[in-house]
Amino acid sequence: TKLAYGFPAFNDRLTLTPGVGLALSPDSRTYSLLWALAPYAQQPQAEPWQLSLEGEQQEGNAAESAVEHSLKLRFSHLF
């Protein structure tokens, strides 16, 4: 499950979206934090792009399982 909400930023030219995520399974748990930046949707001349940074931690339910961390930087541009 992910929860995120966009806020206007930089004089309403961009949207800043923080978010959190949680995934539970019988074998593991995953936690995530997300920040994304994109043009404000109501700007008609804005090209669609997005820059995001997501950190994730995955833990196994077994006591001897290792904890895994990841950091993802993503840029997308539609043309």
Backbone bond lengths (Angstrom), bond angles and torsions (degrees), N, CA, C in turn:
res aa  C-N    CA-C-N  psi(-1)  N-CA   C-N-CA  omega(-1)  CA-C   N-CA-C  phi
1 T - - - 1.441 - - 1.513 108.61 -
2 K 1.321 116.89 131.98 1.465 121.55 176.36 1.518 108.89 -121.86
3 L 1.323 115.13 143.39 1.453 122.44 178.41 1.516 107.59 -129.44
4 A 1.332 117.29 123.39 1.460 122.11 -179.09 1.522 108.86 -146.02
5 Y 1.341 115.91 153.23 1.460 120.30 178.94 1.517 108.17 -146.66
6 G 1.324 117.78 133.84 1.454 122.52 -178.18 1.516 112.72 -91.83
7 F 1.338 115.18 137.45 1.458 122.62 177.36 1.524 109.18 -119.52
8 P 1.343 118.28 140.86 1.463 119.56 175.39 1.530 109.91 -66.60
9 A 1.332 116.17 142.12 1.461 121.36 -179.59 1.524 109.70 -142.75
10 F 1.326 116.50 159.19 1.459 123.09 176.25 1.533 111.77 54.07
11 N 1.353 115.02 61.56 1.476 122.27 179.14 1.523 112.44 57.44
12 D 1.317 117.18 40.30 1.467 124.13 178.23 1.528 113.71 62.17
13 R 1.314 117.56 21.94 1.463 119.92 176.70 1.524 111.86 -90.27
14 L 1.342 117.16 -24.65 1.460 121.56 -178.07 1.520 110.12 -129.10
15 T 1.316 115.76 161.11 1.462 122.40 174.45 1.523 107.87 -116.41
16 L 1.330 116.19 125.03 1.457 123.34 177.23 1.521 107.68 -103.04
17 T 1.328 116.62 124.25 1.465 121.02 -174.86 1.526 111.00 -123.71
18 P 1.339 117.80 102.59 1.463 119.64 170.62 1.528 109.43 -84.90
19 G 1.316 116.77 154.00 1.462 119.58 179.33 1.517 112.09 -157.62
20 V 1.313 115.36 161.88 1.469 122.92 176.19 1.525 108.27 -131.50
21 G 1.317 115.94 154.21 1.460 120.20 178.83 1.513 111.42 -140.51
22 L 1.314 115.66 151.29 1.458 122.78 178.05 1.523 108.07 -145.23
23 A 1.328 116.41 128.01 1.466 121.50 176.25 1.524 107.90 -130.40
24 L 1.313 116.00 123.07 1.463 121.73 179.88 1.521 109.35 -116.65
25 S 1.314 116.03 135.15 1.463 121.19 175.41 1.528 107.28 -138.70
26 P 1.317 117.90 169.93 1.468 119.31 178.72 1.537 112.94 -61.50
27 D 1.340 117.78 -24.90 1.464 121.28 -176.00 1.523 115.05 -101.64
28 S 1.352 118.43 -22.77 1.465 119.50 -173.44 1.528 112.16 -156.23
29 R 1.342 113.61 169.83 1.463 122.53 174.44 1.523 107.25 -129.93
30 T 1.326 116.71 140.60 1.457 121.51 177.87 1.521 108.70 -130.30
31 Y 1.343 115.29 130.79 1.459 122.51 177.18 1.520 107.66 -117.94
32 S 1.333 117.76 143.34 1.461 119.47 178.91 1.526 111.29 -144.61
33 L 1.340 114.60 151.37 1.459 123.89 172.91 1.518 107.04 -124.21
34 L 1.329 117.28 140.96 1.458 122.32 -174.77 1.522 109.88 -136.09
35 W 1.332 115.93 139.99 1.462 122.94 168.48 1.520 106.64 -130.73
36 A 1.330 117.09 131.53 1.464 121.05 178.83 1.524 109.37 -133.61
37 L 1.323 115.87 149.53 1.456 123.10 179.19 1.522 107.72 -133.70
38 A 1.333 117.33 130.73 1.468 122.25 -178.27 1.525 108.88 -150.44
39 P 1.344 118.51 160.59 1.463 120.12 175.40 1.524 110.79 -61.37
40 Y 1.316 116.04 146.64 1.458 121.24 177.77 1.527 108.79 -63.30
41 A 1.312 117.78 132.14 1.469 123.22 -171.90 1.525 113.54 -62.08
42 Q 1.327 119.00 -25.40 1.463 120.30 -175.78 1.522 113.41 -86.71
43 Q 1.316 119.10 5.97 1.457 121.66 175.89 1.526 108.76 -88.92
44 P 1.327 118.95 110.45 1.470 120.49 -174.09 1.527 113.99 -65.58
45 Q 1.331 119.25 -31.37 1.466 120.95 -176.78 1.524 112.91 -91.01
46 A 1.313 118.39 0.33 1.466 121.15 -176.99 1.530 111.26 -74.30
47 E 1.327 115.83 130.84 1.465 121.10 174.54 1.529 108.57 -76.17
48 P 1.335 118.68 139.90 1.465 120.59 -178.81 1.537 111.93 -75.61
49 W 1.315 116.37 114.11 1.455 122.46 174.95 1.526 108.27 -143.77
50 Q 1.328 116.74 164.76 1.458 121.10 177.90 1.523 109.39 -153.34
51 L 1.327 115.61 138.48 1.453 123.74 174.31 1.516 106.96 -119.27
52 S 1.338 117.58 126.67 1.464 119.37 -177.91 1.525 111.00 -138.15
53 L 1.329 114.29 151.73 1.456 123.16 176.72 1.521 107.18 -131.67
54 E 1.341 116.53 125.17 1.462 120.65 -177.80 1.523 109.92 -132.07
55 G 1.319 115.13 126.01 1.457 121.94 174.50 1.514 109.12 -105.69
56 E 1.329 116.21 141.59 1.460 120.02 -175.64 1.528 110.37 -140.31
57 Q 1.325 115.68 142.80 1.464 122.32 174.58 1.515 108.04 -128.11
58 Q 1.333 115.84 128.41 1.463 120.85 179.38 1.520 108.97 -120.66
59 E 1.334 115.88 128.11 1.459 122.78 -179.47 1.515 109.03 -121.62
60 G 1.318 115.87 137.03 1.457 120.38 172.91 1.520 109.72 -84.18
61 N 1.315 117.07 155.16 1.463 120.91 179.73 1.520 112.84 -76.64
62 A 1.326 118.14 -20.23 1.466 121.01 179.16 1.530 109.65 -73.87
63 A 1.312 117.28 143.80 1.467 122.14 -176.53 1.528 112.50 -61.64
64 E 1.328 118.98 -34.45 1.466 121.87 -176.93 1.529 113.30 -89.90
65 S 1.316 118.96 1.31 1.467 121.02 -177.52 1.531 110.82 -75.06
66 A 1.330 115.10 144.45 1.462 121.56 -179.67 1.528 110.53 -80.10
67 V 1.324 115.31 151.67 1.460 121.42 175.29 1.525 107.68 -93.05
68 E 1.331 117.00 130.37 1.463 121.92 -179.70 1.520 109.42 -108.16
69 H 1.348 115.59 137.74 1.457 121.82 177.29 1.525 108.68 -120.58
70 S 1.326 116.43 146.72 1.461 119.99 174.85 1.524 109.16 -145.10
71 L 1.327 114.86 153.02 1.456 122.44 177.23 1.523 106.79 -134.45
72 K 1.337 117.00 122.63 1.464 121.65 -176.81 1.525 109.20 -117.62
73 L 1.323 116.27 128.62 1.457 122.99 173.20 1.516 106.29 -112.97
74 R 1.331 117.28 124.36 1.461 121.65 -173.85 1.532 109.73 -130.41
75 F 1.329 115.86 137.47 1.464 121.83 172.49 1.518 107.40 -129.17
76 S 1.316 116.76 130.18 1.465 119.97 176.75 1.524 109.26 -131.48
77 H 1.314 115.15 143.85 1.465 121.91 179.57 1.524 108.03 -142.78
78 L 1.312 116.79 124.04 1.465 121.27 178.54 1.520 109.27 -95.75
79 F 1.322 116.53 134.08 1.465 120.56 176.61 1.493 110.57 -144.00
